[in-house]
Amino acid sequence: MTRPARPLERLSLGDIDLRLLRVFMTIVQCNGFSAAQASLGMTQATISTHMRHLEERLRVRLCERGRAGFFLTDEGHQIHAACRDLFGSIDRFRATVGDTAGELSGQLSFGTVDAMVTNPALNLDRAIGAFHRMAPRVTLEFNVAAPQVLSQGLLSGTYHVVLMPAPERPVNTHSQPLFLETQKLYCGSLHPLFAVPDVALTPERLAAQAFAGRTYMQRLPICGLDFDWQAATPHMEGTLILLLSGAYIGFLPDHYATAEVERGRLRALAPDRVSFEDLFQIVYARQSPSRAAQALAKAIADHCTAKPAG
């Protein structure tokens, strides 16, 4: 029988409780115990032990885990929301102390979509290197997520700075356009269209193919084509795997697809007619952003070599 929830105002939080709560936050972010092992550097048994201790401390069941999968209880959702507020306040306090002392310190959480490492215009690795040299006392947490997750995380305080496509931008944030990314339609070498000349790729023929889209995109016509959505994934790597299977066609950033095109495993379909550009932006809180957040955003903007028009 579950005991009554312990009034939070009567719970005295110590260092061990904060550590347990951070473990809980990581489990939720990774959507499960197994997936959290690499991020936490712990075995699944150790993670289970930590969660059992936390639930005993709080006297509530935070999550269910088993064959049915991982999901939060109602109490787990409430505690997770409280954790976001708690750690957001701690991070803001640390940033304020660092700003007051005239140094960049504390923890900074940065998020971006995937497939950025192959973008020659971004130079994200150089930007992060420059930021570290400028702010060696800042602990940088770097995550990859879908645009909606980044937007929600910026609002909740999970992320302090995000790099994502427009027009996704949370309210009360500052954004700076960075670059345009070209997306082309591709198929794998095992797909029936791989050897078909572009001139024969009519809109009707392309629209009739099984299409792999993104889970966060609206199922609206793209480049004037009403595709037959039969698969979806939030990440570019997932799209690439689906295309290489030979079962689907779909869009990828041209810089991300280049290596597989050169290997002969991918082919752009009618690129002169079927392609579009995504505008990418760097975004952070408009009200009271930390100096570290502003410094990282500036470093990313400074190292981006391709500026969008306007």
C-alpha positions in Angstrom: 0.0 0.0 0.0 1.4 3.4 -1.0 1.9 5.7 1.9 0.6 9.3 1.8 2.8 11.7 0.0 5.3 13.5 2.2 4.6 17.2 2.3 7.4 18.8 0.4 7.7 21.7 2.7 8.6 19.2 5.5 11.3 17.5 3.4 14.8 18.6 4.3 16.9 18.4 1.1 20.5 17.4 1.5 23.3 16.8 -1.0 22.3 13.1 -1.4 18.7 14.1 -2.2 19.9 16.5 -4.9 22.1 13.8 -6.4 19.1 11.3 -6.4 16.9 14.0 -8.0 19.5 14.6 -10.7 19.5 10.8 -11.4 15.7 11.0 -11.7 15.9 13.9 -14.1 18.4 12.1 -16.3 16.2 8.9 -16.3 13.2 11.0 -17.5 15.3 12.8 -20.1 16.6 9.5 -21.5 13.1 7.9 -21.2 14.2 4.9 -19.2 16.7 3.2 -16.9 18.6 1.3 -19.6 18.9 4.4 -21.8 20.2 6.4 -18.9 23.1 4.1 -18.1 25.6 5.8 -20.5 24.6 9.3 -19.4 24.9 8.5 -15.7 27.9 6.1 -15.9 26.0 3.6 -13.7 24.7 0.1 -14.1 21.0 -0.4 -14.4 21.0 -2.1 -10.9 22.7 1.0 -9.4 20.1 3.3 -11.0 17.3 1.1 -9.7 18.8 1.3 -6.2 19.0 5.1 -6.4 15.4 5.4 -7.6 14.2 3.1 -4.8 16.0 5.3 -2.2 14.5 8.5 -3.8 11.0 7.0 -3.7 11.4 6.0 -0.1 12.6 9.5 0.8 9.6 11.1 -1.0 7.2 8.4 -0.1 5.7 8.3 -3.5 6.0 6.1 -6.6 7.6 8.2 -9.3 7.6 5.9 -12.3 6.6 2.5 -13.6 9.2 0.3 -15.3 8.9 -3.1 -16.7 7.6 -5.0 -19.8 5.1 -2.3 -20.5 7.9 0.3 -20.8 8.9 3.3 -18.8 6.4 6.0 -17.8 5.9 8.5 -15.0 3.1 8.3 -12.4 1.0 11.4 -11.7 3.2 12.1 -8.7 6.3 11.5 -10.9 5.1 14.2 -13.3 4.7 16.6 -10.4 8.1 15.9 -8.9 9.7 16.2 -12.3 8.2 19.6 -12.8 9.3 20.7 -9.3 12.8 19.4 -10.1 13.0 21.5 -13.2 12.1 24.6 -11.2 14.6 23.6 -8.4 17.6 23.0 -10.6 16.7 25.9 -12.8 16.8 28.1 -9.7 20.1 26.6 -8.6 21.7 27.2 -12.0 20.4 30.8 -12.1 21.8 31.3 -8.6 25.2 30.0 -9.7 25.2 32.1 -12.8 24.3 35.2 -10.8 27.1 34.6 -8.3 29.5 34.1 -11.2 28.3 37.3 -12.9 28.6 39.2 -9.7 32.2 38.0 -9.2 33.0 38.9 -12.8 33.7 35.4 -14.0 31.8 32.9 -16.1 31.0 29.8 -14.1 28.2 27.4 -13.2 26.4 25.0 -15.5 25.2 25.8 -19.0 22.8 23.5 -20.9 23.0 23.6 -24.7 20.8 21.8 -27.1 20.7 21.3 -30.8 19.2 19.1 -33.5 21.2 16.3 -34.9 23.4 16.2 -38.1 25.3 19.4 -37.2 28.8 17.9 -37.2 28.8 17.6 -41.0 27.6 21.2 -41.6 30.6 23.1 -43.1 29.0 26.5 -42.5 28.5 26.1 -38.7 31.9 25.1 -37.3 30.2 24.2 -34.0 33.2 22.3 -32.8 35.4 25.4 -33.1 32.7 27.6 -31.4 32.6 25.3 -28.4 36.4 25.2 -28.2 36.5 29.0 -28.2 33.8 29.1 -25.6 35.7 26.7 -23.3 38.8 28.8 -23.6 36.8 31.9 -22.7 34.9 30.2 -19.8 36.8 27.2 -18.5 34.9 27.2 -15.2 31.5 26.7 -16.9 30.3 23.1 -17.0 28.7 22.6 -20.4 25.9 20.0 -20.9 25.4 19.3 -24.5 22.2 17.5 -25.7 20.7 16.5 -29.1 16.9 16.6 -29.5 14.0 17.4 -31.8 13.0 21.0 -32.3 9.9 20.7 -30.2 11.9 19.3 -27.3 14.4 22.1 -27.6 11.6 24.7 -27.5 9.9 23.2 -24.5 13.3 22.8 -22.8 14.1 26.4 -23.3 10.7 27.4 -21.7 11.2 25.0 -18.8 14.8 26.0 -18.1 16.1 22.6 -19.2 18.1 24.4 -21.9 19.8 27.8 -21.6 20.8 28.0 -25.3 19.4 26.1 -28.3 20.3 25.9 -32.0 17.3 24.9 -34.1 15.4 25.6 -37.3 13.0 28.5 -37.6 10.1 29.2 -37.2 10.2 27.2 -34.0 11.0 29.8 -31.3 9.5 30.0 -27.8 8.0 33.2 -26.5 10.1 35.6 -24.4 13.3 34.5 -26.1 16.0 36.2 -28.1 16.9 34.7 -31.5 19.6 35.3 -34.1 19.5 33.8 -37.6 22.6 31.9 -38.5 22.5 30.0 -41.7 20.4 28.3 -44.4 20.5 24.5 -44.7 19.5 22.9 -48.0 17.3 19.8 -47.7 17.1 17.5 -50.8 14.9 14.5 -51.5 16.9 11.2 -51.5 16.5 7.5 -52.0 18.9 4.6 -51.3 20.6 2.4 -53.8 18.1 -0.4 -53.2 15.1 1.8 -54.0 13.4 1.3 -57.4 13.9 5.0 -58.3 17.7 4.9 -57.8 18.4 4.4 -61.5 15.5 6.4 -62.9 16.5 9.6 -64.7 15.4 12.9 -63.2 13.3 13.7 -66.2 11.2 10.6 -65.6 10.6 11.6 -61.9 7.2 13.2 -62.3 5.5 14.8 -59.3 2.9 12.0 -59.4 5.6 9.3 -59.4 7.4 10.8 -56.5 4.2 11.3 -54.5 3.3 7.7 -55.0 6.4 6.4 -53.2 6.5 5.4 -49.5 7.8 8.5 -47.7 9.8 8.8 -44.5 9.2 12.2 -42.8 10.0 13.7 -39.4 7.8 13.2 -36.4 7.8 16.9 -35.7 6.7 18.0 -39.2 3.1 18.7 -40.2 2.0 16.3 -42.9 1.5 19.0 -45.4 2.7 19.1 -49.0 6.5 19.7 -49.4 7.8 21.4 -52.5 4.2 21.1 -53.8 4.2 17.3 -53.4 1.7 15.5 -51.2 3.9 12.6 -50.1 2.6 9.2 -48.9 3.8 9.2 -45.3 4.6 5.6 -44.2 7.3 6.2 -41.7 8.6 9.0 -39.4 11.5 9.6 -37.2 12.7 12.7 -35.2 16.4 12.4 -36.2 18.4 12.6 -39.4 20.2 9.4 -38.6 16.9 7.6 -38.4 15.9 9.0 -41.7 19.2 7.9 -43.3 18.7 4.3 -42.1 15.1 4.3 -43.5 16.4 5.5 -46.8 19.2 3.0 -47.0 16.7 0.3 -46.4 15.4 0.9 -50.0 11.8 1.1 -48.7 11.4 4.9 -48.5 12.3 8.2 -50.0 12.8 11.3 -47.7 14.6 14.6 -47.1 18.1 15.0 -45.6 20.4 18.0 -45.3 22.7 17.9 -48.4 25.9 18.1 -46.2 24.8 15.1 -44.1 23.9 13.0 -47.2 27.1 13.9 -49.1 29.3 11.0 -47.8 26.6 8.4 -48.6 26.1 9.9 -52.1 29.8 9.6 -52.8 29.8 6.0 -51.6 27.0 5.3 -54.1 24.5 4.4 -51.4 22.2 7.5 -51.8 21.0 9.6 -54.7 19.3 13.0 -54.8 16.0 12.8 -56.6 15.3 15.7 -59.0 17.2 18.2 -56.8 16.7 21.1 -59.2 12.9 20.7 -58.6 12.5 19.1 -55.2 14.5 20.9 -52.5 14.0 23.5 -49.8 16.0 25.6 -47.3 15.7 25.6 -43.5 16.7 28.8 -41.6 18.6 27.9 -38.5 18.8 30.2 -35.4 20.5 30.4 -32.0 18.0 31.1 -29.2 18.2 31.9 -25.5 16.0 33.5 -22.9 15.2 37.2 -23.4 14.8 38.0 -19.7 18.0 37.9 -17.6 20.1 35.4 -19.7 23.3 34.5 -18.0 26.6 35.9 -19.3 27.6 32.4 -20.1 24.6 31.8 -22.3 25.2 35.0 -24.2 28.9 34.1 -24.5 28.1 30.7 -26.0 25.5 32.2 -28.4 28.0 34.8 -29.6 30.8 32.2 -30.0 28.5 30.0 -32.2 27.4 33.1 -34.3 31.0 34.3 -34.7 32.2 30.9 -36.0 29.3 30.5 -38.4 30.7 31.3 -41.9 27.5 31.4 -43.9 25.1 34.2 -42.9 21.5 34.1 -44.2 20.4 36.9 -46.4 18.8 39.8 -44.5 
